[in-house]
Amino acid sequence: MDDIDIFSQLPEIQPDIFLCTRELPDKLTAETAGLRQLCSALAGEGYRVFFPSALPKELSDEERARRIVNAIKSAKVMVAAGIGPEGLNDVFSKAVWNAFLKNSPDAADRFILCWRDAGETPFPQELAGRTPLDMSDLRFLVELKEKLSALLPPPVRADAPEDQEDPAPEEESPAPEEDAAGDDAADKPAKKPFPWPLVVLGVIAVVLIWLILK
């Protein structure tokens, strides 16, 4: 997971997104692969994603809980995602959803539900009235990014050039002044180089005359 989500290992930085899923098994399954891919896609867009499943395994239970609580309090958006019916009644997920939704009055507006293959399992009361984005839809990531862009400032991609910012119009205006400066320079006569060879020859001549007369 290190190559997918480094941010979950930096607990003191405020995350843009808390990606909440059920506690995933270590083995690779269709569920774990799909949710890791979602985390990777969001992180690749430049968002700072907190993904509990990416927390280092060597953390103590107390430190793990502390980081999760801090991320719930500071995350700007929560994306609750799942593949299959198992996550709908997951105790950990429900606790995180409730904690985030009670954290601030506008938290419900910053809560995005994404799901796939729920089958006939009904959504729990915590998610009642919410229409999830269908993760199996080809436009899923596009729709998710649209929702995120309405809630978050534009992210900075890690692979973007440092000078990617759009130049302000006034920054291009000095061009005429440069031309004027160039015209003034053209009107002035070019400076002649200092005649160092003549000076050297003069010094040598003076030395020779002094030796002859000595």
C-alpha positions, 0 to 999 in steps of 0.5 A, spaced: 500 500 500 505 504 500 506 506 493 498 507 493 497 511 499 503 515 502 499 520 506 495 515 511 502 515 514 502 522 515 497 523 520 499 530 522 497 533 515 489 535 514 487 530 509 482 532 503 478 526 503 477 520 508 476 514 504 472 510 508 471 502 507 470 496 511 477 493 514 479 490 508 483 483 509 490 483 507 489 478 501 488 481 494 480 480 492 476 484 487 474 488 493 480 490 496 483 491 488 477 495 487 478 500 493 485 500 492 484 503 485 479 508 487 484 510 493 490 510 487 486 514 482 484 520 488 491 520 490 493 521 483 489 527 482 493 530 487 488 529 493 490 528 500 487 521 501 486 518 508 485 511 507 485 507 514 487 500 510 493 503 508 496 505 515 502 501 517 501 495 520 506 496 526 502 501 529 499 500 536 491 500 537 491 506 540 496 510 535 491 507 530 485 510 533 488 516 534 490 517 527 483 515 525 479 520 529 484 526 527 482 524 520 475 524 521 475 531 525 480 534 520 477 531 513 474 536 508 470 530 505 468 523 506 467 518 501 464 512 503 465 506 498 464 499 498 464 493 493 459 487 495 454 487 501 459 486 506 461 493 508 454 495 508 453 493 516 460 493 517 461 496 525 467 500 523 464 503 517 458 505 521 462 508 527 466 512 522 460 515 518 456 517 524 462 520 527 463 524 521 456 526 520 456 529 527 462 532 527 459 539 523 452 541 521 454 541 514 458 534 514 452 531 510 453 536 504 460 533 504 459 526 505 459 522 498 457 515 497 459 510 492 458 503 492 457 497 487 454 490 487 450 491 494 445 486 491 438 486 495 442 488 501 438 494 504 442 500 505 443 502 513 439 507 516 446 512 517 445 512 509 438 512 508 436 517 503 442 517 499 443 515 492 450 512 491 454 513 485 455 506 481 462 504 482 461 499 476 459 505 471 464 507 466 463 515 468 463 513 475 470 517 476 468 523 472 462 524 476 466 523 483 471 528 481 465 533 479 462 532 486 469 533 489 471 539 485 464 542 487 467 541 495 474 542 494 479 547 491 483 544 485 488 539 487 495 540 485 498 533 482 504 531 484 507 530 476 505 537 475 510 542 473 512 547 478 510 553 473 504 550 471 500 556 474 497 560 468 500 567 467 497 573 469 495 578 463 499 583 466 506 579 466 506 579 459 505 587 458 512 589 459 514 586 452 513 593 449 518 596 454 523 591 452 522 593 445 523 601 447 529 599 451 532 595 445 531 601 440 535 606 445 540 601 445 541 601 438 541 608 437 547 608 442 554 607 439 557 601 441 563 601 446 570 600 443 574 595 447 579 597 451 586 597 448 589 592 452 594 590 447 597 597 446 598 598 453 602 591 454 606 593 448 607 600 451 609 597 458 614 593 454 617 599 450 618 603 456 622 597 460 626 596 454 628 603 453 630 603 461 634 597 460 638 601 454 639 607 458 641 604 464 
